[in-house]
Amino acid sequence: MKKLFDSHCHLQDPRIYNVAPQLIQTAFDSGVLHFAVNGVSEKDWHLVKKMGEEYPSCIIPCFGLHPWYVAERTPNWFNILKDLFDSTPSATIGEIGLDKGSRGKQIDFIDQAQVFRQQLELAKELQKPVSIHCVRAFGDLLEIMQRIGPFPGGAILHSYLGSAEMVPALAKLGAYFSFSGYLMSMKPNKAKKMLKTVPTERILLESDSPDALPNSNLGSLLWVPGDATVPQELHNQGKLPDVSISMDCQSHASDALTLPKETLNHPANIHNVLSYVASLLDMPEAELAEISYRNALRLFSCPELEAGGNT
């Protein structure tokens, strides 16, 4: 069985929190032995901490203020964040970042950058890995990271969809590049060119569950229990091996099943990400699984992880 490390997910997300134990067990049974669970705001940090305490051998708790939520922060947010790292030695920093996309545009960018810099500086000070979200702001991201970096603890470019040209400069600063189902939205030739520039020792895989459902054949996907956007027949029989997904709600292709963008992603679907990335790299899946797993173990550097985990 291939061992995988989910380097970025949100199992504390209210959309799946009530079924998280079931998701963790199913994913674990499929070979996903560790999960980096990323908080996004003060409102969910306590849940991430709780999950880390409940699953100490397989969950890495990560605390950070995501750019979408910077306007909601309290005056004491940074002290609360620092206290969490004092009380949770195994924790890392994330999810933080910059966003100039449709949702990010609603948040003052100067505010985003200020909060991002504070957390990056903390990551460098603590020499902890930091998981970074970046949408349409790679120029700003690189400039800020170059001013503060390099990052000895590692900086994870989560769900990386940046250009091949950005990779060397980011890698020089200590960046790792983590790939999710969102990679399937990039043109294959562009994705392949970018992947080929990423140093092998800096490749990570992630589910980004409950988001980033891979655009894969339905028969290869697992569904989140109770997800009302998934037809009941799929929940019941689990697979339709020759039917693919169209995430475009306007699509009516005869060979595709249309699912809304709200359809939830099971963490075990990281196996589909593995298959896709391996195909673009012309690499055996087992080899990529081993490389990405070892990269994550090294990056998150928790001694107990080397022995594996259990739920």
C-alpha positions in Angstrom: 0.0 0.0 0.0 1.3 3.5 -1.0 1.9 5.7 2.0 0.8 9.3 1.6 1.0 12.5 3.7 -1.8 15.0 3.1 0.3 18.2 3.5 -2.7 20.6 3.5 -6.4 20.0 4.5 -9.1 21.5 6.6 -10.7 18.6 8.5 -12.0 21.2 11.1 -14.1 22.8 8.4 -17.8 23.0 9.5 -18.9 21.4 6.3 -17.1 18.1 7.3 -16.2 18.4 11.0 -19.1 16.2 12.1 -17.9 13.3 9.9 -14.1 14.0 10.3 -13.4 10.8 12.3 -15.0 8.7 9.5 -13.0 10.6 6.9 -9.8 10.2 8.8 -10.3 6.5 9.2 -11.2 5.8 5.6 -8.3 7.9 4.3 -5.9 6.2 6.8 -7.1 2.8 5.7 -6.3 3.8 2.1 -2.7 4.7 3.0 -3.0 8.4 4.0 -1.1 8.2 7.2 -0.7 11.9 8.2 -2.7 15.1 7.8 -1.6 18.7 8.1 -4.8 20.3 9.3 -4.8 24.1 8.6 -6.8 26.6 10.6 -7.9 29.8 8.9 -9.1 32.1 11.7 -9.4 32.6 15.4 -12.8 30.9 15.2 -11.4 27.5 14.3 -8.0 27.4 15.9 -9.5 25.6 19.0 -11.0 22.9 16.8 -7.6 22.3 15.1 -5.9 22.1 18.5 -8.5 19.6 19.6 -8.1 17.4 16.6 -4.3 17.4 17.1 -4.8 16.3 20.7 -7.3 13.6 19.6 -5.1 12.2 16.8 -1.5 13.0 17.9 0.2 10.4 15.7 -1.5 11.4 12.5 -2.6 15.0 12.6 -0.3 18.0 12.5 -2.2 21.1 13.8 -1.5 24.3 11.9 -2.6 27.7 13.0 -2.8 30.7 10.8 -4.9 33.7 9.7 -6.1 33.2 6.1 -6.3 36.4 4.0 -10.1 36.0 3.6 -10.5 36.5 7.3 -8.1 39.2 8.2 -10.9 41.8 8.6 -12.5 39.6 11.3 -9.4 39.4 13.5 -9.6 40.7 17.1 -7.0 43.1 18.4 -5.3 40.3 20.3 -5.2 37.8 17.5 -1.4 37.7 17.2 -0.8 37.1 20.9 -3.4 34.3 20.8 -1.6 32.8 17.8 1.8 32.9 19.5 0.3 31.3 22.7 -0.9 28.4 20.6 2.6 27.6 19.4 3.8 27.8 23.0 1.1 25.3 24.1 1.3 23.1 21.0 5.0 22.3 20.2 4.1 20.1 17.3 2.1 22.8 15.5 3.1 24.6 12.3 1.9 27.9 10.8 -0.9 28.0 8.2 -3.0 28.8 6.4 -1.7 32.3 5.6 -1.3 34.2 2.4 -2.3 36.8 -0.2 -5.3 36.9 -2.4 -6.3 39.2 -5.3 -8.9 36.8 -6.7 -12.6 37.5 -6.7 -13.0 36.9 -3.0 -9.7 38.3 -2.0 -10.5 41.6 -3.7 -13.1 42.2 -1.1 -10.4 42.3 1.6 -8.0 45.3 1.9 -4.7 44.2 0.3 -2.6 46.4 2.6 -4.3 44.7 5.5 -3.6 41.3 4.0 0.0 42.0 3.4 0.5 43.3 7.0 -1.0 40.2 8.5 0.9 38.0 6.1 4.3 39.6 7.0 3.6 39.2 10.7 3.0 35.5 10.3 5.9 34.9 8.0 8.3 36.6 10.4 6.9 34.4 13.2 7.5 31.3 11.0 11.1 32.4 10.4 11.6 33.2 14.1 10.2 29.8 15.2 11.8 28.0 12.3 8.5 26.2 11.6 6.9 25.2 8.3 4.4 27.7 7.0 1.6 26.9 4.6 0.9 29.7 2.1 -2.2 30.5 0.0 -1.5 32.7 -3.1 -4.1 33.8 -5.7 -3.1 36.2 -8.4 -0.5 37.8 -6.1 2.7 35.9 -6.9 4.7 39.1 -7.6 3.8 40.5 -4.2 4.4 37.2 -2.6 7.9 36.8 -3.9 8.8 40.4 -3.0 7.6 39.9 0.6 9.2 36.5 1.0 12.6 37.8 -0.4 12.5 40.6 2.1 11.9 38.3 5.1 13.4 35.0 4.0 15.0 32.6 3.6 12.8 30.2 5.6 14.8 27.5 7.3 11.6 25.8 8.5 10.2 25.5 5.0 7.4 27.5 3.2 4.7 25.4 1.5 3.2 26.9 -1.6 -0.2 25.2 -1.1 -2.2 24.1 -4.2 0.5 25.7 -6.3 -0.7 27.0 -9.6 2.1 29.6 -10.2 4.3 29.7 -13.2 7.4 27.5 -13.9 9.4 30.7 -14.0 8.6 31.5 -10.3 9.8 28.1 -9.0 13.6 28.6 -8.8 13.3 31.9 -6.9 10.8 30.5 -4.4 12.7 27.2 -4.0 15.9 29.3 -3.2 14.0 30.8 -0.2 13.1 27.4 1.1 9.7 26.8 -0.6 8.1 23.5 -1.1 5.4 23.0 -3.7 2.2 21.2 -2.8 -0.3 20.0 -5.4 -4.0 19.3 -5.1 -6.9 18.6 -7.4 -6.8 22.2 -8.5 -3.8 21.3 -10.6 -6.3 19.7 -13.0 -7.7 23.1 -13.8 -4.4 24.1 -15.4 -3.7 23.3 -19.0 -1.8 20.0 -19.0 1.2 21.3 -21.0 1.6 24.3 -18.7 1.2 22.1 -15.6 3.8 19.6 -16.9 6.3 22.4 -17.7 5.9 23.8 -14.2 6.1 20.4 -12.4 9.3 19.6 -14.3 11.0 22.7 -12.8 10.2 21.7 -9.2 13.1 20.0 -7.4 12.1 16.5 -6.6 13.0 17.0 -2.9 10.4 19.8 -2.7 7.3 18.1 -4.1 4.3 17.6 -1.7 0.8 16.3 -2.3 -2.4 17.4 -0.6 -6.2 17.0 -0.7 -7.2 20.5 0.5 -10.3 18.7 1.7 -13.2 19.6 1.7 -12.2 21.7 -1.3 -10.3 20.9 -4.6 -12.3 17.8 -5.7 -10.2 16.2 -8.4 -11.7 16.3 -11.9 -11.4 12.5 -12.2 -13.4 9.5 -13.2 -16.2 9.0 -10.7 -15.2 5.4 -10.1 -12.0 6.5 -8.5 -13.4 9.0 -6.1 -14.7 8.7 -2.6 -17.6 10.9 -1.4 -18.1 12.7 1.9 -21.0 11.0 3.8 -24.1 13.1 3.8 -23.0 15.4 1.0 -26.4 16.4 -0.5 -24.8 17.6 -3.8 -23.8 14.0 -4.7 -26.6 11.9 -6.3 -27.8 9.3 -3.9 -27.0 6.5 -6.4 -23.3 7.5 -6.1 -23.4 7.3 -2.3 -25.1 3.9 -2.6 -23.0 2.2 -5.2 -19.9 4.2 -4.8 -18.7 4.2 -8.4 -19.5 4.8 -12.0 -16.1 3.9 -13.6 -16.6 5.3 -17.1 -18.2 8.6 -16.2 -16.1 11.7 -15.6 -16.9 14.9 -13.7 -17.7 18.3 -15.1 -17.5 21.0 -12.5 -19.0 23.5 -14.9 -22.7 23.7 -13.8 -23.6 24.8 -17.4 -22.1 21.7 -19.0 -24.4 19.1 -20.5 -21.8 16.8 -22.1 -23.2 13.3 -22.5 -20.1 11.6 -21.1 -19.9 13.8 -17.9 -21.9 14.1 -14.7 -22.3 17.6 -13.7 -21.6 18.3 -10.0 -21.8 21.7 -8.4 -18.7 23.5 -7.3 -19.9 23.0 -3.7 -19.4 19.2 -3.9 -17.1 18.2 -1.0 -13.8 16.5 -1.4 -12.8 13.4 0.6 -9.2 13.5 1.9 -8.7 10.0 0.4 -9.0 11.5 -3.0 -5.4 12.6 -2.7 -4.7 9.3 -4.4 -6.1 10.9 -7.6 -3.8 13.8 -7.2 -0.9 11.4 -6.9 -1.9 9.6 -10.1 -2.2 12.9 -12.0 1.0 14.4 -10.9 2.9 11.1 -11.5 1.5 11.0 -15.1 2.7 14.5 -15.8 6.1 13.8 -14.4 6.3 10.5 -16.3 7.1 8.9 -12.9 5.7 5.6 -11.4 3.1 6.4 -8.8 4.9 4.4 -6.1 8.0 6.4 -6.6 6.2 9.7 -6.3 4.3 8.5 -3.3 7.6 7.6 -1.5 9.3 10.9 -2.5 6.4 13.1 -1.4 5.9 11.2 1.8 9.5 11.4 2.8 9.6 15.1 1.8 6.7 15.8 4.2 8.1 13.8 7.0 11.3 15.8 6.7 9.5 19.1 6.5 7.2 18.6 9.4 10.1 17.0 11.4 8.1 15.4 14.2 10.1 12.4 15.5 7.0 10.3 16.1 6.0 10.5 12.4 8.9 8.3 11.3 7.3 5.3 13.0 4.0 5.9 11.2 0.7 6.7 12.9 -2.6 5.2 13.8 -6.0 6.5 14.3 
